[in-house]
């Protein structure tokens, strides 16, 4: 079949996520395998505007499958939201005859891609890459699995010291609007409680839970606080609890950006490879303004519009209930 497209560019945008490099590798090599000229855009949409676009060959992506971060760099670009920014970006693509663009990122990245492809004649595919797992249309986003593994490795270490000193730890994890990382890490690390953006937990409720543990001779406890939790971050919650429940010596750890780094898990390497491969094939079929995602262990394509218009209520309610039951 004759491809509809001759030149494809790929970029990563927003927060980096482990597995992005595996995905870039898959995009570049799938394109070249199909006779397409491949380009990489450095620093996301900012690179499109600044004309930071480089040709890529199969060797440009050698030995990167195991690396965290993104070899293409990334940025959060406000200029791409303007008419002028988009126009400059389009001219830079046009100058190289680039007729397909693959963007790897989260909802901000997808909004940019949707707006750009509505205005200009360029075929666009989105690949969900964010540790937050907050995109509708993919059971898992790229980087989420690795981030959870990083978080539980850190919590396991904190548990050693919490147990040795009989302490209560509040551990804050990432997830601007999504409690996915917090919830899965809580189950996987055996945390006593978890506070999520999607569900309000009162201080009374939390204290009651901790008291129950103390009354049954729990010598230490761990509470996971999602950074998006509405009643405050780990420091605020720790303070509120300590004022009324001082059974334990209380400590706080903010895991921060270490959650975004590190070598991707096998799951994220395979997911990145599958999504990159599928995105190029969708463009070759002539599809545009779509997102490829993982659904029930199959890679499926759906309109980017749907991913943006549906809030992602992915929170697994059985896990939430389980946290409570299994931590008695
Ligand atoms: O979107 C991923 C994420 O890591 C969020 O969990 C977090 O709130 C945000 O990015 C942090 O962004 P930045 O690195 O720009 O501070």
Boltz pocket constraint, residues with backbone or C-beta under 6 A from the ligand:
constraints:
  - pocket:
      binder: B
      contacts: [[A, 15], [A, 16], [A, 76], [A, 106], [A, 130], [A, 131], [A, 132], [A, 174], [A, 175], [A, 176], [A, 227], [A, 260]]
      max_distance: 6.0
